Each structure stands twice: as structure tokens, then as C-alpha cells.
């Protein structure tokens, strides 16, 4: 069977719905997920705190599908200051989002997206702890297997790939809204199809999504090609103090840098992508001071070093080439501890 997708002129467009590579999640586990969803009246969805395109996009795509099945759906993420990051406000389906305080205290069924650990649920940890069933949909190799049912494929380039499968298995139809959400996840986590995680299956999925008529140009502009003027000034400050030492390039951004331009913390996400360009460095680090005064540490590797394990040793997690953690130390201490772990991993 093929999904009912249409091109921009509204003509039916038939594409193969089967992924090119086999999914390591056994059918029995998908069946179990469908069974749990089938008997729930209300499904509570969640994704990791300060969601990226993959977390929010995967969650909203499944939310659309469940709503069309006639389920009551709530979706959220556990940020203290609940707000959809500016970059992701173009995603459809945000009327299904509720603040953590309005989230069911003990959901009968919770489905969690793109969260590698329980703690990544932030304020929704307590809701997950009391939920009767928790299905975890994720692709982080560091996923420890929390929840009552895991739909986890560490080889998938994005959680959106698993979300797409869930949509099909639920009998859902790929329309432009769902495709936009899934596409945002796919392009975010593959760095616009540039990362080593990109396989034929990734492009085949992209083909299915684009065939629904979504505007890839508009999505790209929303995600990467716009920012407030203050971003340029804050970027200038960050680049002004960038340091190169022995294969490591790093810099930091303070709350004070941002305050001068009223720039929200979430706007800092792209800085690591500029810093990591450095030819002379194998590893890039950006320390970003959040509104609470903690340092959110973003790290990238060109492949030789597993920053995922470095960050895991420092209380965080992520992937081989992209990972992060939170530090409560000063900039100097944070970097001293990071260098120590990096030496062990190199
Ligand atoms: Mn992801």
C-alpha cells in the first residue's frame, strides 16, 4: 500500500512507503504501541525541553494523526518558561500544545519524543513517573530505555523517521501539515542532509514529504536564514573571544551579551555551527549562559572524537558528533573539566 500523497498541483503522487533499510524495532513492539494507543481515550504527548525541530516536529506530526483518529490529544514540553522557540513557530498544530501546568498529572498513556533520558522531560518528569504507560520514541544511542515501551532506533537519522512510521502504522495519511512537521525534524537533525547519518532512507522519506507539496524554501528560511539584528551583535561578541587550542575551538556567550539586545537564549543555537567550521579544530564547544545563570554546553566533533561520551561523562548526552550538557561551574572550570574528559576520549 502507498500513502496518499499529492503534489503541488493536487495530483496523487505515489511513492514507496517502505523504508529502504529495515527498522530494528520488532513488529511486536509496534503492535504493542498500537494496542496501547488504541485503547486510550486521551493520549498525552511530550518531547524534550527546549525542543528542536526533531522533537517538536515528531510530536506534532503524531498529534495530528491521533487527533484525526478521534483521540483527545495534549502535547507539551517541560520548560519552566513555556514557549515554542521562535524558529519553530511556523510549525502547524500548535493549538494542540498546552503548558506543563495544564498537562494531565497522571496520563493513562504518554508518548515521549526525542528524549534520551527521563530528565530531558524537565517539568513533565513527574507526569511521566505517574503515567500508566510511557512509550518512548527516540534515536539517541545514549537512550537508557526508560518508559514502559521503547520504539528506539539508534541508527535513525531523526526521531521524525520513527514518527513517520508511527503515522503510517496508525493508518494516518501524510498531508502537508504532518509532512511539514516531519520535514522540520528530518532537516534539523541531518543538518540539511549533510550529516553522516544521511542514508537512502533519509532521502526517500524526504521525497515522500516533499511530494505533499510542502514549501522546502520557506521551511529552510524559517529554520536557518533569519534572525533578529541583536543576533549579529551577540555573534560578534562570541566570535570576538573565540579561542583555538590544540584541536579544540571554543567560545562563550553570557546573559549580559544577550541582555543588551533583548535576545532570547533560544536564538543562540546556530552559533556552534559557525564555530565548528574551524579547519584547525577537531572539536568545537560553545558555552551559552541561560536565563538561570547555568551554562548550556554545546559540543561538536568532526568524527574522530566521540563528544557524546564526553558529554555523558559530564552529565549530559547526545550523539557521537553532536552532544551537550549543563554546567553549574564558571567558564574556566567548565572548560577545565571538559578538557580533562576530552583527553580521556581522544
Ligand atoms: Mn533528534
Boltz pocket constraint, residues with backbone or C-beta under 6 A from the ligand:
constraints:
  - pocket:
      binder: B
      contacts: [[A, 54], [A, 55], [A, 114], [A, 139], [A, 157], [A, 158], [A, 159], [A, 189]]
      max_distance: 6.0
